């Protein structure tokens, strides 16, 4: 038996939150339809369902967690206002429900602001945003505390229910509330487009597409708001259109994850097999797809050394044994005594989709490491003079075979016909006393593995 408390089943907490939110929204709607509050119920469902889906796709995703919490706060507000609006104002339970429907307003706006700033990966655009986030947190906590203790926002919320434990707010509290609350709400809403714009400036590719989705949804909601104000002199249509924004945001996040996975699995086709630093390219693709530093290691099971890392650190980690690698790692079996590993610096558990993606990238890592090993081996054989029996053309063909090129690719690289390349390939096998293999990359592994076993040479990594 293993020690420690038992872990909850994966996805249980988001499921419980979604269930609670659906219950609160249903309970609130049972009190009747109050149009000026209906958008809070729709926002509660949108935020919670989208956040839970994001967490299902990638466990412990910070943006998903923010959306779920924001949805839960919106659900409490919606339920409390519905009960307070339709219930008996003299009833104590109704008064407490109305209290729950009012004071978290600032908290909800603050959570939405954090979600916008952190969109789409759950991280701040830069470290410079830390003071901004700290100020927003301090202001929202202060406003929420004032609203919790006194009925300073009951009138704005459209509720005539008495506060459950306090009378009218003292003059000093009312003055402080007027000086803080509405400027705080305006500040938060101004930060939304600013954060998106700054994120857009420093982003590219998939992140920009995700931001574009969010901006499009916000533009649609804003257009509906303007039309409602101009045509019917009411913001209700615009408020009812606002839940479209978190729905589209969730779709953008999930689509971005799929796009990142696709980009990670197609990095080689975009870089090409002749790229200068394939290990670093693969580490970068892994890091961008899984949202954490990644590194590629090569050596033996007892001593692995890093051959590619992203983001660059300027320092090479100390060699480690395969048994000492972190949990988010995949060992890569290579020919002979060589070994490799693909390591991801994730401390949170990997989701099912992340595990599948990491497994696929590890399979690519095996090809990259074999490619690296084979090129080193060819160079070692050349320096040792063991390929002296091959003609220059045969040596050139063998090097291209070691890069994993097929006969057709070798023809294209050397601008030669098949009738010229195929005899050269056959001659290489003949001089190395090997039976000719089908035209696959495995023949290269067989040739060089044979050379290594016959000559007893271990390839040495070239020091840069």
N, C-alpha and C positions, 0 to 999 in steps of 0.2 A: 504494500500500500504506500502511496506517496503522501507526503505531508502537505499542509496548507489547506485553506478552505476550498471547497469545490467551486469550479467555475460555472457561471450561468450559461445556459445554452446560447449559442450565437444568435443574435438578433432578437433575443427575448425582451430586452429593455425597450428598444424602439417599438416593438409590437405592443407592449403594455402601454406605452405613451400614446400610440395611435388609437388603441382601444379606448383609453380614457378620454382622448380628444373627441372621438366620434360620439361617445356617450354624452359628454358635456354639450356638444353642438346639438345633438338630437334633443336633449333635455331642454335646451334653450329655445329651439324652434317650436317645441311643444307649448311654449308660453304665448306663441303668436308670432306674426311677422312684423318686425320693427325695422323699417328700411334703413334708417340711419345707423343701425347697429349690425345689419346683415353682413356687411363687408368684413366685420371682425370674425364672424363664424366661417365665412369662405376663406379668409386668410389663415385661420387656424387649421382648416383641413388641408389647404394648399401647402403651407409651410411644413406641417407634420408629415404628410404623405410623401412629399418630395424629399424631405430630410431622411425619412426612414428608407426610402428607395436608394438614396445615395449611400447610406450606411450599409445597406444590403450589398451594394456593388463593391464598396470598399470599406471594410470595417474600420472604425475609429477615424473616419474622415472628419477633420475639424469643421468644415463647412456644413456637412451633413448634421453634425451634432448641434451646431448653432441654429440651423433651420428647425430641427426638432424642438429645441428649447423655446425658440421664438413662437412656434406653433402652439406649444402647451400654454404659454402665457396668453396668447390671443384667445385660446379656448376658454380659459378661466375668465377673462374679461368679457367675452361674449355671453357666457352663461350667467355671470353675475349681473350684467346689465339687463339681460332679458328677464331674469327673475325680479330684479329691482323695479323694472318698468311695469311689469304686469301684476306683481304681487301686492299684498296689503302693506302699505307703508308703516303701519303700526306693528307689524309682525317682526319680532327680533330676528328669526332666520332670514327673512327678506332683507332686513337692514344689513346683516352680515354678508349676504350674497351681493348686494349692491356695493358694499365696501370693497369686496374682492373684484368687482367689475370696474372700479375706478382707479384705485391707487397704482396698479401696475402699468398704467399708460406709459409713463416715462421709461420704465424698465423695458417694455415692449419695443419702443422706438429705439432705445439704446442697443438692444439685441439685433434689430434689423440693420442698424447702422454698422455694427461690427460685422454682420454677415455680408453687407455690401463691400465694406473695406477689404474683407478677406476673400472675396470672390475671385476666382473659382476654386482655389486649392486650399482655402482655409488659413492662409498665411498673409501677413501684412505685406503690402507692396515693397516696403523697405523698413529698416530700423528707425528711420526718421518718423515713422508713424506711431512709435511707442508713446511719445508724449501726447499726441493727439488722442489716441485711444484712452490714455490715462485720464485726460481732461473730460472726455465723453463719459467715461465710467463714473468719475466723481460727480459730474453734473446730474446724470440720470439717477444715481443713488440718492443724492440730496433731494431731488424733486420727488422721487418715489417715497422717501421717508416723510417729507412734508405732507404729501397726499395721503400717506398711510395714517398719520396722526390727526389730521384735520380735514374737513370736507372742502378743501380749496378748489377741487376740480369737479364737484358734483354738478354745478350749473352748466359747465361746458359739456359735460357728458349727457345732459338732458334728464337728470334724475332728481326727483323731489323727495326721495327717501331720506330720513334723518340718518346722521352718522351714528354707528352703533355705540360709541363710547366717548364722543367729543361733541361739544357744541360748536358754534361759529368760530372760525379761526381768529386769534388775536390780531390786532392791527399790524404788529411787527411781522407776524408770520405771513399775513396776506400781502404785505409790501415785499417781503423777500420772495414769495412765490411769484408775484407779478414780475419781479426783476430777473428771475431765473428761468421759469418754466417755458414761456413762449420763445425767448431767445435761444434756449437749449434746443427746442424742437426745430426752430429755423436752422440753427447751426448743424444739427444732425442731417437735415434734408439737403443742406448745401454741400455737406461732405459727400453725399452719395455720388453726384456727377463728378466731383473733383477726384474722388478715389478711383472711379472708373476711368477717367481721362488719364490720370497718372499711371494706372496699371496698363492702359492701352499704349502709352508712349514707350514703356519698357518691355512690352510683350511682342510676340511674333507668332505666326502660324496658328496653332490650335487655340491658344489662349485668346488671341484677338478674335477668332471666330466665336468663342464662347461669350466674350464681352459684346460682340455685335448682336448676338441673340438677345442678351439681356437689354441692350439699348433699344432694340426693335420692340420688345415687349413693353418697355417703359414708354416709348413713343406712342404706341397704340393706346395705352392706358391714359396718357396725357391728352391725346387727341379726344378720347371719349369724355374726359373731364371738361375740356374746353367746350366741346359741343353741348354738353349738359348744362354748363353755366350760361352759354350764349343762347341756347334754344329754350331751356326750361328753368333757367336761373336756379339750378340746384346741382350740388356736387355729387349727388347720389349715384348717377350712372358711372362717373369716373371712379368713385370708391368701389363700386361693384366690379369694375374692370381691373382694379389693382391686383387681385389674386392671380391674374394672368402672369404677372411678373415672376413670382416664385415658381410657378409651374414651368415657365420657359427656362428659368435659371437652373432648375433641376435637370431638365432635358439637356441643357447645354453642358452641365457638369458630366452627366453620364455619357453624352456624345463625345465630350472631350476625352474622357477616359478610354473610350473605344478607339478614338482617333490616335491617342497616345500609344495604345497597344499596337495598333496597325503600324504606326511610324516606327515603333521599336522592332517589330518583326520584319520590317522592310528596309531597315537602315543600310544593309549591305547592297541592296539593289540600287540605292540612291548614291552610295559612296563608291561602289565598284570594287572588285577584288584587288585592284592595283593601288589602293589607298595606302598612304605612308604608315599609318598607325591604326591598324584594325582593332587592336585590343582597347585603345582609348576610345575609339568610335563606338565599340560595343558597350563599354562602360557608360558612355554618355547616353546612349539609347536606353539602357537599363535604368539609369538614374532618372531620366526625364519621364519614363513610363511609370515608375514605381514611387516617384516623389521622395527619393532618399539617395545619399551618396552610394556609388557602386564601384566595384573594383574587380579586376580579373587577375588571377594568380596562376603561376606556372612553376613546376618543379617536380619534386617527388612527394609522396605521402607524408614523409617526415620533415620536409623542408619546402615550403611554398613561398615564392617571392612574387611581389606585385609586378605586373607587366603593363597594366593600364588602369587608370583611375579617373573618376569624374565626380565632383568638380576637382580641378587640379589643386593640390595642396603644397607643392614644392618640396615635400619631404616624402621619401620612400619608407613605408612601414617596415618594421622588422620582419624577417622571415618567420613563419609560423608553421606548425604541423596541421595537417588536415583535421585532426581531432579537436583542435582548439579554435576552429572557425566559429563565428556566431551562428545563431539559429537560422537566420534568413540567408542561407548559403546553399549552393548546389555544387557538389563535387562533380568533376568532369573526368571520366575515364579516357585515357589516351593510350596509344600503342606503346608497347615496351614497358619500361619502369616509370615513364613520365606520368604526372598527374596534374590536374588543374582544378580551379574552383571559380565560381562566380558568386561574389559576396555583395549583399545589399545591406546598407546600414539602417534598417528599419527596426525600431524597438517594439512597435505595436504589431499585433498578429496580422498576418497576411490574409486577405480574403480569398475565397475560392478562385475568383478571377485572377487575383495577383499570383496565386500559386501556379495556375496554368500558364500564365505569361512568363513567370520566372523559369518554369520547366522548359518552355519553348526557347527562351533566350539561352538557357544552359546548353541546349542542343546546338545552338549556333556557336556558343562559346567553344564547344568541342572542335568544331571545324576551324575556328579562328586559331585556337591553340595548336592544333595539328599543322595548320598552315605556317604558324610561327616556328614550330619545331622543325618542320621539314625544310624550311628555308635556311635555318641555322645549320641543319645537318648537311645540306648540299654545300654550303659555304665551308663547313668543316672538312668535308670530303675533298673539296677543291684545294683548300690550303694544305691538306695532308698529301695531296697528289694521288688519291685513290681513284680519281676519275680521269687519270691521264690516258687511259685506254680509249676514251671516247673522243670522237672528233669534235671540233668546235661546234658544228651544227648539232651533233647529238647532245653535247653538254647544254646547249641553248634550249633544246627541246626538253631535256630532263628538268631544267630549272622551271620551265613553264608547266610541266607536269606536276612539279612540286607545289606550284601555286594553285593546283586544282583545276587546271584548264583541260578541256576535252580536246580531241584531235581537231575538231572543227574550230574551236577557239584558238588553238595554236596556229592553225592556218591563217586565221584572221589577224592574229597578232603579228606574225612574221610575214604576212602578205605572200604566202606560199600556197601551192595547190595541195589537195589531199594526196595526190600521187607522190609528192615530195616528202610530206610529213609522215605518212604512215610507214614507209620504209625506214625512216630515221627512228621512229618509235620501236619498230620491230628489231632494229639493230641494237638499240639500248638494252632491250630484254635479252637478246642473244648474247651480247658481250658480258652481261651480268649473270648469265646462265640461269635465267628464269623463264618459266613457261609464260607465253603471252596471255594476258588476262583480258576480259571484256573491257570495252572502252568506258571505264568508270574511274572515279577518283581513287578507288581502293587500290588500283594497280600501283599508284604512286606510293602509297603507304607500304605496299608489299616490297617494292623495289628498295626503298630507303631503309625499311626495317631489316631487309636482308643484308644490306651493306653494313648496317650497324652491328648485326649479330656476327657477321663474318669478320669484320675488321676490329670489333671490340671497341668502337669509339662511342663516347657519350657526347652529344652535342653541347657545346658550351655557349652560354648566352653571350652575345656580343655586347661589350660595354660601350656605351655611348660616350 
